[in-house]
Amino acid sequence: MIDSLIGKKISMTQVFTEEGKLVPVTVVQTGPCSVIQVKTVQSDKYRAVQLGFEEKGKNVSKPLKGHFEKHGVKPCRVLREVRLRGESDLKPGDVVGVDIFEDTKLVHVTGITKGKGFQGTIKRHGFTRGPAGHGSKNVRAPGSIGQSAWPSRVFKGMRMAGHMGHARRTVRNIEIVKVDKESNLLLLKGSVPGPDGGHLIIRKAATRKKAEAK
């Protein structure tokens, strides 16, 4: 059984519930995803399925073009492999839509966060600045980062300035507000990682917990 799909973050908006409560939501285009390849225990020692999202008509490299032709499917812009929880009758060429989340309440969403480039310790780690007056020379400086005589090095994990964002992040147990099967849209409560147009992996939360419990 497949419990994950590829999606694309559209934007954030807000909707009213049946009780009249205003809820902020993220609109995610979830599928349809084409099954490119199916991996089994006999051939690959584990169960998984390779999904494709958004058809790509040109600029396909020769190795990928051969891969798609081998399995008899059209080239796709995004490829992701997801594990299968148990037996499945999926085969290359099948299409999986957002309706697999119709009876699901919570999902885990994985994406790449917004890249913010090189940032200092105040923005990156939430440090507070020093006094700006009375001759202070430590306004936005990080302060001491280690010892001098011994051990004469900076310990690993020291919070310092550096590259911020553009990292893989997973937000767990996000509530599904609405499933729009006609438009392949998923309305998720709150925010999800990444910018508008970024690709995501949406996975059922309940199925994952049951598999981990076993």
C-alpha positions as CSV (number, residue, x, y, z in Angstrom):
1,M,0.0,0.0,0.0
2,I,1.3,3.4,-0.9
3,D,1.1,6.1,1.7
4,S,3.1,9.0,0.2
5,L,2.8,11.4,-2.8
6,I,4.8,14.2,-4.4
7,G,3.3,17.6,-4.1
8,K,4.0,21.3,-5.0
9,K,3.4,24.1,-2.6
10,I,1.1,26.7,-4.3
11,S,0.5,29.4,-1.6
12,M,-1.0,30.1,1.8
13,T,-4.5,31.3,2.3
14,Q,-7.3,30.9,4.9
15,V,-10.6,29.1,5.0
16,F,-13.6,28.9,7.3
17,T,-14.5,25.6,9.0
18,E,-18.1,24.4,9.4
19,E,-18.0,25.9,12.9
20,G,-17.2,29.3,11.5
21,K,-13.5,29.3,12.7
22,L,-10.9,30.9,10.5
23,V,-8.0,28.5,9.8
24,P,-4.7,29.4,8.0
25,V,-3.9,26.8,5.4
26,T,-1.3,25.9,2.8
27,V,-2.5,24.9,-0.6
28,V,-0.5,21.9,-2.0
29,Q,-1.0,20.4,-5.4
30,T,-0.7,16.8,-4.6
31,G,-0.3,14.5,-7.6
32,P,-1.3,13.1,-9.9
33,C,1.9,11.0,-9.7
34,S,2.9,8.4,-12.2
35,V,4.4,5.1,-11.1
36,I,7.7,4.9,-12.9
37,Q,9.3,1.8,-11.3
38,V,8.3,-0.8,-8.7
39,K,10.9,-2.4,-6.5
40,T,10.2,-5.7,-4.8
41,V,11.9,-7.9,-2.2
42,Q,12.9,-10.4,-4.8
43,S,14.6,-8.0,-7.1
44,D,15.8,-5.2,-4.8
45,K,15.6,-6.7,-1.3
46,Y,13.0,-4.1,-0.2
47,R,9.6,-2.8,-1.3
48,A,9.4,0.7,-2.8
49,V,7.9,2.6,-5.7
50,Q,9.4,5.4,-7.8
51,L,7.0,8.2,-8.4
52,G,7.1,10.9,-11.1
53,F,5.5,14.3,-10.9
54,E,4.9,16.9,-13.6
55,E,5.5,15.7,-17.2
56,K,8.7,16.9,-18.9
57,G,8.5,17.2,-22.7
58,K,12.1,18.1,-23.5
59,N,15.7,18.5,-22.1
60,V,15.7,15.0,-20.8
61,S,19.2,13.4,-20.4
62,K,19.9,10.2,-22.2
63,P,20.2,8.0,-19.1
64,L,16.8,9.3,-17.8
65,K,15.3,9.0,-21.2
66,G,16.3,5.4,-21.4
67,H,15.0,4.8,-17.8
68,F,11.6,6.1,-18.7
69,E,11.4,4.2,-22.0
70,K,12.4,1.0,-20.3
71,H,9.3,1.2,-18.0
72,G,7.1,2.6,-20.8
73,V,6.2,5.9,-19.1
74,K,6.5,9.6,-20.1
75,P,9.4,11.6,-18.7
76,C,8.7,13.5,-15.5
77,R,10.3,16.5,-14.0
78,V,10.5,15.2,-10.4
79,L,11.4,11.7,-9.3
80,R,11.1,10.4,-5.7
81,E,11.2,7.0,-4.2
82,V,8.9,6.1,-1.4
83,R,8.7,2.9,0.7
84,L,5.7,0.6,0.4
85,R,4.1,-0.7,3.6
86,G,3.2,-4.2,2.7
87,E,2.1,-5.8,-0.6
88,S,0.9,-3.6,-3.5
89,D,-0.5,-4.3,-6.9
90,L,0.9,-1.1,-8.5
91,K,2.7,-1.3,-11.8
92,P,4.6,1.1,-14.1
93,G,2.2,3.5,-15.8
94,D,-0.4,3.6,-13.0
95,V,-1.4,7.0,-11.7
96,V,-1.9,7.8,-8.0
97,G,-4.0,10.8,-7.0
98,V,-4.7,12.9,-3.9
99,D,-7.7,10.6,-3.1
100,I,-5.4,8.3,-1.1
101,F,-5.6,11.0,1.7
102,E,-9.4,11.1,1.7
103,D,-9.7,9.2,5.0
104,T,-6.5,10.6,6.5
105,K,-6.4,13.2,9.3
106,L,-2.7,13.8,9.8
107,V,0.3,13.8,7.4
108,H,4.1,14.4,7.6
109,V,5.4,16.9,5.1
110,T,9.1,17.0,3.9
111,G,10.6,19.8,1.9
112,I,13.6,22.0,1.4
113,T,13.4,25.2,3.5
114,K,14.0,28.7,2.0
115,G,17.6,29.5,1.5
116,K,18.7,32.7,3.2
117,G,22.4,32.7,2.4
118,F,25.2,33.6,4.8
119,Q,23.7,35.1,8.0
120,G,25.1,36.3,11.3
121,T,24.3,34.8,14.8
122,I,21.5,37.2,15.5
123,K,19.3,36.1,12.6
124,R,20.6,32.5,12.4
125,H,20.5,31.6,16.1
126,G,18.5,34.3,17.8
127,F,21.4,36.0,19.6
128,T,20.8,39.4,21.2
129,R,23.0,42.3,20.3
130,G,25.2,44.2,22.7
131,P,24.9,47.9,23.7
132,A,25.3,50.3,20.8
133,G,26.5,53.3,22.9
134,H,29.2,54.2,25.5
135,G,32.0,53.1,23.3
136,S,30.8,49.5,22.9
137,K,32.5,47.5,20.1
138,N,30.3,44.5,20.5
139,V,27.0,45.4,18.9
140,R,26.4,42.4,16.7
141,A,29.5,40.3,17.3
142,P,29.0,36.8,18.6
143,G,31.4,37.1,21.5
144,S,33.8,34.4,22.7
145,I,33.8,31.2,20.6
146,G,36.4,29.2,22.6
147,Q,39.5,29.0,24.7
148,S,43.0,30.4,23.8
149,A,45.7,28.5,25.6
150,W,43.9,25.2,26.0
151,P,42.5,23.4,24.1
152,S,43.3,26.0,21.5
153,R,40.4,25.1,19.2
154,V,36.7,25.7,18.6
155,F,34.5,22.9,19.7
156,K,32.1,21.3,17.2
157,G,28.6,22.5,17.3
158,M,29.5,26.1,18.3
159,R,26.7,28.4,17.2
160,M,28.4,30.8,14.7
161,A,27.6,32.8,11.6
162,G,27.2,30.7,8.4
163,H,24.9,29.3,5.8
164,M,21.2,29.5,6.8
165,G,18.3,27.6,5.3
166,H,18.1,25.4,2.2
167,A,18.0,22.3,4.3
168,R,15.7,19.2,4.3
169,R,13.1,19.5,7.0
170,T,10.1,17.4,8.0
171,V,7.0,18.9,9.8
172,R,5.1,16.1,11.5
173,N,1.4,15.6,12.2
174,I,-0.1,18.4,10.0
175,E,-3.8,18.4,10.0
176,I,-5.6,18.0,6.6
177,V,-8.4,20.6,6.4
178,K,-9.8,19.6,3.0
179,V,-9.1,17.2,0.1
180,D,-10.1,18.5,-3.4
181,K,-10.0,15.5,-5.7
182,E,-11.2,17.4,-8.8
183,S,-8.3,19.8,-8.6
184,N,-5.8,17.5,-6.9
185,L,-5.4,20.0,-4.1
186,L,-4.7,19.4,-0.4
187,L,-5.3,22.1,2.2
188,L,-3.0,21.6,5.1
189,K,-3.4,23.5,8.4
190,G,-0.5,26.0,9.0
191,S,2.7,26.3,7.1
192,V,5.0,23.7,5.5
193,P,8.7,24.0,4.6
194,G,9.9,25.7,1.4
195,P,9.0,28.5,-0.9
196,D,5.9,28.7,-3.2
197,G,6.6,26.3,-6.1
198,G,8.8,24.1,-4.0
199,H,8.3,20.3,-4.2
200,L,7.2,18.3,-1.1
201,I,6.8,14.7,0.0
202,I,3.4,14.2,1.8
203,R,3.2,11.0,3.9
204,K,0.4,9.6,6.0
205,A,1.1,10.0,9.7
206,A,-1.1,7.2,11.0
207,T,0.3,4.6,8.7
208,R,3.9,5.5,9.5
209,K,3.2,5.2,13.3
210,K,1.7,1.8,12.9
211,A,4.7,0.6,10.9
212,E,7.1,1.9,13.5
213,A,5.2,0.3,16.3
214,K,5.6,-3.1,14.6
